[in-house]
């Protein structure tokens, strides 16, 4: 039995304006049709890619289905072959249009060191050295670059795709906590009991002392943030359990 496809975009975006359309979108198109077992999800994704390309659809809906195809096992080489083959029948300009989108969807399939170098070029701060001193508190590889060691500690922390730190708490009798300033890539921050929030360059997160939380990169992106240690009395960090795959894999 393959995974069940669940869609809520119809009700989220059109539930009040067009509830019947939202029902057909979420419950019939995706709820019934996409969960039909006569063909597997990978094949269904390929059919959808070709159908949208043939119709000249090159907006966010095609991007969604390209990402869906990748998530269900369509490799970069397979995507290129599918688009090339379809272009002979659907039209060469349509092939060019889809390739422009597909290149972004499968871009992280480039060698890891090349992706790391591209990420470093996006920011003015260095990536730094492997964060070996705290490796036991991370899933995946992280890097640490001290920016300021006087007055207030500021460190550039970089996460490879899929890397995140454990749940942890910044303690202090007075003051304390941490501020995150996102400088490159895409990542997440989550406090216990709350939904995770997506982070992009320019986003700032204020973390008071005593709040259990974690942060890290998205699955498909490198991510860097400045970690600013807020001065406090008797400040300390308490490292806790890892973020489970179930929690992390539920993030978009």
N, C-alpha and C positions, 0 to 999 in steps of 0.2 A: 504494500500500500504506500503510495507516494505521499508527500506532504500535502496538507490541505491548503488550498489557496483561499485567503480571506481578504476581501476588499471593503473598505469603508469610505473611499474617496467620494462616492456619489452622495451619501448622506452628509458627509462633512461639508462638501462644497455646494450641493444643490438640494439638500434635504428640505429646506423651507421653501425654496423657490419652485422646485420641480420634484416633489416627493415620489411620483410615479416613475420618472426617469431614474432617480436615485435607486429605487427598488430594482428596476430592471438591470441597472449597471452592477450593483453590489450583489444582488441575490440570484439573478439569472445568468448574466454574461459571465461574471466571475464565480459566483457561488455554485452554479450548476454546470455551465459549459466548461469552465477552466478546470473543474474537478472531475470531469468525465474521464474514465480510465481506459478508453479505447485506444488512445495514443498517449505516450508519456509526455511529461512537461517540457522536456528539452525539444522534442519534435514540435509541440504546440507553440513554443516560443519562436522556433524557426519559421513556422507557417505564418505567425503573426508579423514577424519582421518583414517577410516578403510581401504580405498583403498590404501593410502600411506603405512600404516602399513603392509598390505598384500603384497605389492610390495617390502618390505624391505627398504623403503626410510626413513632414520632417520637423514637426514641432516637439513640444515636451512629451507628448504621448509616445512618439517613437523612441525618444531617449529612455523613457520608462521601460519600454519593452526591450530595448537593447540591453539595459541594465538587468532586466529580468532574465533575458537569455544568458547573459554572462553568469548570473547567480545560479542558473540551472545547467551549467556545464558547457556552454558554447565557448570555445577558446577563441583567441584572437585570430589564429590561422583559419579556423572554421568560419568565423564571421566574415573574414575577407573573402573566402571562397564563395560563401552564400551570396554576399552582395555583388560580387563580380558576375556570378552565374545569372542572378536575377536581372542585372543591368542589361544583358543581351536581349532580354524579353520585355522588361519594363521601361527601358530607356537609359541611355548612358548618362545624361545629366542627373537623373534620379540617383544613379549609383554614386556619382560625385557628392551629391548632397548628403547621402546616408554615410558615406565614408568620413565626411567632416565631423559627424556626430560620433561615429563608432570609434574614431581615433581617440577621443576623450574618454569614452567608456572603458576602453581596454588599455589606456595609457600606462597604468601602473604595472603592466606586464613587462615593462622594460627592465633591464638588469637592476638589481637592488642598489648597487653603487652609483649607477647613473641617476636613479630616482633620488637618492640621498643628495647628490651634487646639485640636482635641479632644485630640490627643496632649499638647500643652503643658499642658492642664488636668489631666492625670493625674499631674504631678510638681511638686515644689516648686522645681526648678531651672529657670532660663531656657533656651530653645533657643539663643539667641544669634544671631550673624550668620552669613551664608554662609561656609563654610570655604574661601574663595578661595585662601588661601596654600598649601593642600595639595591643591587640586582635582585637580592632575595625578596624584595618587596614589590617587584614588577613582574608582569607576564610579558615577555618579549624584550627587545633591546631598547634601552633608553640611553641618552647622552646628556652630559652636564657641562655647562660652561659658566664659570663664575663671572659675573659682570661687575659686581661691587661687593667687597668684603668688609667695608668700613661703614659706619653710621647705620645703614640698613642693608641687610644681605639681599642681593638680587642675583638670581641664577637663571640662565636660559636653559630650559629643560626641553629636550627633543625626544619624541616618541616615533619609532618606526610604525608602519601600518599595523594595526591590531594590538599595539602595545598599550598597556594601561597599568597604573599602580594599584596596590591593594587599597581597600577601605582603610581610612586612617583618620585620626583626630589630632588637631593642634590644641594642646592644653596650655593654660596660663592662669595664674591667680588674678591677674589684671592685665587688660590689653591683649596682645597676642593675636593669633590668627594668621591669615595669609591672603595676599591679593595675586590673582593671575591676570596677566595681560597677554592676550593671544597675538602672536606676531607672524605666524605662517601656517599654512595647511588647514586641516579640519579635524576637530576633535570633539570630546564630550566632557561635561562636568555633571556629577550627580550627587545630591545629598540624600541621605537615608530617608525613605518615606516619600520622596518626590520623584517626578519624572526627570529623566536625564535631559540636559539642554545642550544643543549643538553649539559648538564654538568655532568662530572664524576670526581671521585677523581683525584687530580693532576691538573685539569683545573683551570686557573686563568682568572678573568675578571676584566679589568680596566674600571671604570665608571667615566668619567669626570663630573665635576659640570655642571648643566644645562641640563643634558640628562634625558628625561622621560623614565622610564623603570620599569620592575617588575622581580621578580625571585621567584622560589618555587620548590616544589617536583613534580616528575612525578606521574601519577595516581596510579602506581603500586609499588612505592618505597618510602621508607623514604629517606631523603636527608639532609645533613649538609654541611654548608660552614662557614669558618671564614669570618666575615665582619670587614674589616680594615678601620677605618675612617681616611681619608687623611686630615691633618691639613689645615685649610683655614681661611681667614678673614671673619668675620660675617657669619659663616657657619650655615645652617639651613636645615631642611628637609620639603618638601611640600608633604603631602599625598593627593592623588587624587582618582579617581573612581576605583572600583574593576575591576579585570580582568574578563570579562564576560565568562560564560560557553561556548559560541560559540567559543571564541578565544582559551580557554584552551582545550576544547574537540577536537579541530582540530589538536592538537599535538599528535605525535606518541609515 
